[in-house]
Amino acid sequence: MKQVIRRVASAAVLCAPLLAPHAALALDAVTVGLAIPPAVHDGAPYAAADKLGLFKAEGLDVKLIVFQGAGALIPQVASKRITFGYPTAEPILSSYLNGGTPVPVRYFYNGVPSNTMEFAVLASSPVHALGDLKGKKVGVGALTWGTIPGGRAALREAGLEPGKNVEYVAVGALGAGFHALKTGAVDALNFNSSWDDALELSGTPIRRIRYPAVFDATAGNGFIAHRDTFVSQPQLIARFGRAYTEAQVVCDANPAFCVKAFWEQHPESKPQGDEQKNLREAVELLKRRLDRVLRTADGKPRQPGAYDLPAVRANLAVMQKVGEFPAGDVPVDQVFTNQFVPEFSRFDEAALRARALKQ
């Protein structure tokens, strides 16, 4: 099942000097597959790109389509039914080790350069470390989530055995999962940090339990394309990645503008009640997300879209050591590439930030 979210092609009229030379030509249609519906923390950049015509300026007409998880999304890229996808890495890495034919896709943009997955418990919980989850129930959105292998690996690194002394329970995403934690149906949630931010900002005190350090730079969600696209349309990849990077910069400079743009496109996602309070909380969610994506833990800027291949290899080795992946070789540099990374930042960032602040 899939859900077409919207067409991300700006109707705004841009000043001629801001348009790329090819923008006056027919736009290239690009379909981007997501594994879960976008929320304000990760969907706002698309809204910003639409509002300011960033994709259009790169000659792109972008449409987002939501599929039911990475397992449904990846085959769509592999069969060239859609242009790009944004899945987690575990299913693709696994395809090289399960005895079948590896899926013919490659990652070209690291969308989540630091591990955002974590375990969260109520602040009153006796659980303070991974080992304390022994005998506990851990909630996830669905048992088909592509992030579960990494969570299980983290627990195994702590000496636990998921399925034996830790039970994974499907509780649904966001609000449904929050309710399960608050009512004691589960002892912990294995959600991403932005979802835990939302729970915390809603007034529920929580304690976050990090994965072991070896998982810090694991490859999470990123953009993939069919291998043929790298040969036949390399500039399409570069242009898309550049516009997406520009959109994140806009949201970093003016998060309130991006939140409002997202709510305008997705009115069903706009919370009811105190609008200023809701805006402050949504801005904080977006800022926290962008801080993790655009900067390192010590505040230094990251290279947008770049993969830390040694870290990916180290994480893969741990996944194999604890039995989440079978033994075998994975050509990591063929699965993940930094080929287009210089292109993603080829724009005037200062001018773009100044433009964003005027919105």
Secondary structure in CASP SS format (residue, H / E / C, confidence):
PFRMAT SS
TARGET T0000
AUTHOR 0000-0000-0000
METHOD secondary structure of the structure
MODEL  1
M C 1.00
K E 1.00
Q E 1.00
V E 1.00
I E 1.00
R E 1.00
R E 1.00
V E 1.00
A C 1.00
S C 1.00
A C 1.00
A C 1.00
V C 1.00
L C 1.00
C C 1.00
A H 1.00
P H 1.00
L H 1.00
L C 1.00
A C 1.00
P H 1.00
H H 1.00
A H 1.00
A H 1.00
L C 1.00
A C 1.00
L C 1.00
D E 1.00
A E 1.00
V E 1.00
T E 1.00
V E 1.00
G E 1.00
L E 1.00
A C 1.00
I C 1.00
P C 1.00
P C 1.00
A C 1.00
V H 1.00
H H 1.00
D H 1.00
G H 1.00
A H 1.00
P H 1.00
Y H 1.00
A H 1.00
A H 1.00
A H 1.00
D H 1.00
K H 1.00
L H 1.00
G C 1.00
L H 1.00
F H 1.00
K H 1.00
A H 1.00
E C 1.00
G C 1.00
L E 1.00
D E 1.00
V E 1.00
K E 1.00
L E 1.00
I E 1.00
V E 1.00
F E 1.00
Q C 1.00
G C 1.00
A H 1.00
G H 1.00
A H 1.00
L H 1.00
I H 1.00
P H 1.00
Q H 1.00
V H 1.00
A H 1.00
S C 1.00
K C 1.00
R C 1.00
I C 1.00
T C 1.00
F E 1.00
G E 1.00
Y E 1.00
P C 1.00
T C 1.00
A C 1.00
E H 1.00
P H 1.00
I H 1.00
L H 1.00
S H 1.00
S H 1.00
Y C 1.00
L C 1.00
N C 1.00
G C 1.00
G C 1.00
T C 1.00
P C 1.00
V C 1.00
P C 1.00
V E 1.00
R E 1.00
Y E 1.00
F E 1.00
Y E 1.00
N E 1.00
G C 1.00
V C 1.00
P C 1.00
S C 1.00
N C 1.00
T C 1.00
M E 1.00
E C 1.00
F E 1.00
A E 1.00
V E 1.00
L E 1.00
A C 1.00
S C 1.00
S C 1.00
P C 1.00
V C 1.00
H C 1.00
A C 1.00
L H 1.00
G H 1.00
D H 1.00
L H 1.00
K C 1.00
G C 1.00
K E 1.00
K E 1.00
V E 1.00
G E 1.00
V E 1.00
G C 1.00
A C 1.00
L C 1.00
T C 1.00
W C 1.00
G C 1.00
T C 1.00
I H 1.00
P H 1.00
G H 1.00
G H 1.00
R H 1.00
A H 1.00
A H 1.00
L H 1.00
R H 1.00
E H 1.00
A C 1.00
G C 1.00
L C 1.00
E C 1.00
P E 1.00
G C 1.00
K C 1.00
N C 1.00
V E 1.00
E E 1.00
Y E 1.00
V E 1.00
A E 1.00
V C 1.00
G C 1.00
A C 1.00
L H 1.00
G H 1.00
A H 1.00
G H 1.00
F H 1.00
H H 1.00
A H 1.00
L H 1.00
K H 1.00
T C 1.00
G C 1.00
A C 1.00
V C 1.00
D C 1.00
A E 1.00
L E 1.00
N C 1.00
F C 1.00
N E 1.00
S H 1.00
S H 1.00
W H 1.00
D H 1.00
D H 1.00
A H 1.00
L H 1.00
E H 1.00
L H 1.00
S C 1.00
G C 1.00
T C 1.00
P C 1.00
I E 1.00
R E 1.00
R E 1.00
I E 1.00
R C 1.00
Y C 1.00
P C 1.00
A H 1.00
V H 1.00
F H 1.00
D C 1.00
A C 1.00
T C 1.00
A C 1.00
G C 1.00
N C 1.00
G E 1.00
F E 1.00
I E 1.00
A E 1.00
H E 1.00
R H 1.00
D H 1.00
T H 1.00
F H 1.00
V H 1.00
S H 1.00
Q C 1.00
P H 1.00
Q H 1.00
L H 1.00
I H 1.00
A H 1.00
R H 1.00
F H 1.00
G H 1.00
R H 1.00
A H 1.00
Y H 1.00
T H 1.00
E H 1.00
A H 1.00
Q H 1.00
V H 1.00
V H 1.00
C H 1.00
D H 1.00
A H 1.00
N C 1.00
P H 1.00
A H 1.00
F H 1.00
C H 1.00
V H 1.00
K H 1.00
A H 1.00
F H 1.00
W H 1.00
E H 1.00
Q H 1.00
H C 1.00
P H 1.00
E H 1.00
S H 1.00
K C 1.00
P C 1.00
Q C 1.00
G C 1.00
D C 1.00
E H 1.00
Q H 1.00
K H 1.00
N H 1.00
L H 1.00
R H 1.00
E H 1.00
A H 1.00
V H 1.00
E H 1.00
L H 1.00
L H 1.00
K H 1.00
R H 1.00
R H 1.00
L H 1.00
D H 1.00
R H 1.00
V H 1.00
L H 1.00
R E 1.00
T C 1.00
A C 1.00
D C 1.00
G C 1.00
K C 1.00
P E 1.00
R C 1.00
Q C 1.00
P C 1.00
G E 1.00
A C 1.00
Y C 1.00
D C 1.00
L H 1.00
P H 1.00
A H 1.00
V H 1.00
R H 1.00
A H 1.00
N H 1.00
L H 1.00
A H 1.00
V H 1.00
M H 1.00
Q H 1.00
K H 1.00
V C 1.00
G C 1.00
E C 1.00
F C 1.00
P C 1.00
A C 1.00
G C 1.00
D C 1.00
V C 1.00
P C 1.00
V H 1.00
D H 1.00
Q H 1.00
V H 1.00
F E 1.00
T C 1.00
N C 1.00
Q C 1.00
F C 1.00
V H 1.00
P H 1.00
E H 1.00
F H 1.00
S C 1.00
R C 1.00
F C 1.00
D C 1.00
E H 1.00
A H 1.00
A H 1.00
L H 1.00
R H 1.00
A H 1.00
R H 1.00
A H 1.00
L H 1.00
K C 1.00
Q C 1.00
END
